């Protein structure tokens, strides 16, 4: 996940879950087809698969990097979907090999399947937690070398335990481990040439001056004295001077931030007065300011330059702060150490939940790189700050006359700017403000727009200050209370005053009709559907495709459509994998044994398990404050406690052993659906360690009962049809492949609550099917 975030983009990282599970599905099919040949050869097959896993863990990834895949061309280059499919095939190889080891053990020792499955899940849980710890010490590529070494170590242990291979085989494996771990064997991620870092390094004179990594991201600092950085988003064309010397800071090779040189001369920062983001300081003198996502410190310098009395800076990644405060202290001037500045290492929503202070100005940075935003590669990036609940938290943190200032990139046709307005209107209305338009103001330059909203209505004096600010800088007014339409679209002229018309429609009585008729989805995001940057409407696709010759394809959300393509591929591949072994199974098994119930049961529990797991990962991002922590913690909890449930399942001996676990699953899933938002709001100020422990304790009961159903089904099959065990393993894996992708698509359109309810219905259906499964086994 970390490597794919660096090399490609955010949404490809989540596809690795689907790729991993596809490897498990292929494993079930493979072992079903070759069951006869492998019979009696368990020891050799196990050792070979474990050894190959150790080599493939790093080798498959290096081979996938060599392919000429470009995510930005996936819509118009017919070769790109083929390269994408080949990448999936390469990346599933290590998962296929590991799954072979597990399935071979399940088949060989089917009478102890619950113990084998339990140990497998416990190991996976330790791995999910352990890799996060490892990534604090090692770069992702180095960590991958450790994973490869662990695979070879497992093969070495198999040699000892199974007494095969001899001394030469054991020495060979140990030599391979030593070779992989040698510091001289260096791997570097081959970053897409279309990411911002790759483009910056193409310029003559560019050099990397610092690179550091953690689970939160790969930070790369670039200097170029020959072609210097001039990063000033939204800078007025009337500005008398440009920015000073800068270094470029990239996170996962994207999301450029500038580190400005500051040697005590404030006149070098005068350009900060000429950004659209400077507007709130013109309206409010000497404000106390909250900067969310302080990053490299430019917003801190702007606040201090424009008269802020104090600045609270919130930044999630401590490595960014350490870079600015220590490694580049002499260059940056260390904005975090300036008088009046207080630093908070925290997530924005987490800080707001525990904050009791009122702020005059709350400033929010541009989110994500301009290129990624323009191509729709952020479409599947969840963001809990840009939701109705997030904006409501911002309003709660304002002083009586304070303002929230949100700066976004200009995109045409307008999308995220209008969605931000719609979200602000919904948040203001949720606070009881019946005329939200009186509390809003918005302006735009040639590349950015800035939206202001506040508890108090925008006053007449503030309107005059806003108009003067825009006149001096040739910025366009989009909205202020009482604005005339003729004032819009004067300087940075568009073909039509689209922004002004859009905001007017959102504030008007026909808002819902405007949302329905607009070419893009701009309804406000919510915590249940936090995909602020997903704007695509299926009904607009035919029109966009007709505009292909006029450059219309970038209007499609690339990240979203890549996920749809993944779902289509996974459905086709999974159907083939499930159906392929059937002819051989029927030829070697009594026809009465191969019943639809065998397929249906494992299909239902595999799909439902993954739907709940993916939904909980997303829901706990809000509580744990970062996707990486959420993935690691939720996966660890689900896997380890599902392993515990698997171990306990061996004691369930009733006629319908699946009933009790399913009743518990449905009750807990639906209870959490109601309780989690309340629990998150009541536990705002705890530390990360406390939040992790609370997450694990909340997931533990649900995961334990969810882990019981697969070994119960395997036990039923192994009673009279053990040859069906690999096929059931494959069916379960293939169901998980499809549901891992489908869960995100369903959440985009229907919300995580719908995903969890659907999973509960599937578990209930599995309980209905289970008696037929046991009856089949009895026959």
Secondary structure, DSSP 8 states (H G I E B T S, - for coil): -HHHHHHS-HHHHHHHHHHHHHHHHHHHHHHHHTHHHHTT-HHHHHHHHHHHHHHHHHHHHHHHHTS---GGGTTT-HHHHHHHHHHHHHHHHHHHHHHHHHHHHHHHTGGGHHHHHHHHHHHHHHHHHHHHHHHHHS-HHHHHHHHHHHHHHHHHHHHHHHT-SHHHHHHHHHHHHHHHH-TTS-------TTSHHHHHHHSTTEEEEEEEEETTEEEEEEEESSS-----TT--TT-SS---SEEEEEETTEEEEEEE--SS-GGGGGGGGGSGGGHHHHHSTT-EEEEES-TTSHHHHHHHHTT-SEEEEEES-HHHHHIIIIITHHHH--GGGSTTEEEEES-HHHHHHH----EEEEEE---S-HHHHHTTTTTT---SSSSHHHHHHHHHTEEEEEEEEEEEE--SS--HHHHHHHHHHHHHHHTT-S-GGGGEEEEE-SSEEEEEEESS---HHHHHHHHHHHHHHT-EEEE-TT--GGGSSSSS--SS-HHHHHHHHHHSTTHHHHHHHSSS--S---SSS--TT----GGGHHHHHHTGGGT-GGGS-HHHHHHHHHHHHHHHHHHHHHHHTHHHHHHHS-TTTS-HHHHHHHHHHHHHHHHHHHHHHHHHHHHHSSHHHHHHHHHHHHHHHHHHHHHHHTT--STTTHHHHHHHHHHHHHHHHHHHHHHHHH--S--HHHHHHHHHHHHHHHHHHHTHHHHHHHHHHHHH-GGGHHHHHHHHHHHHHHHHHHHHHHHHHH-HHHHHHHHHHHHHHHHHHHHHHHHHHH-
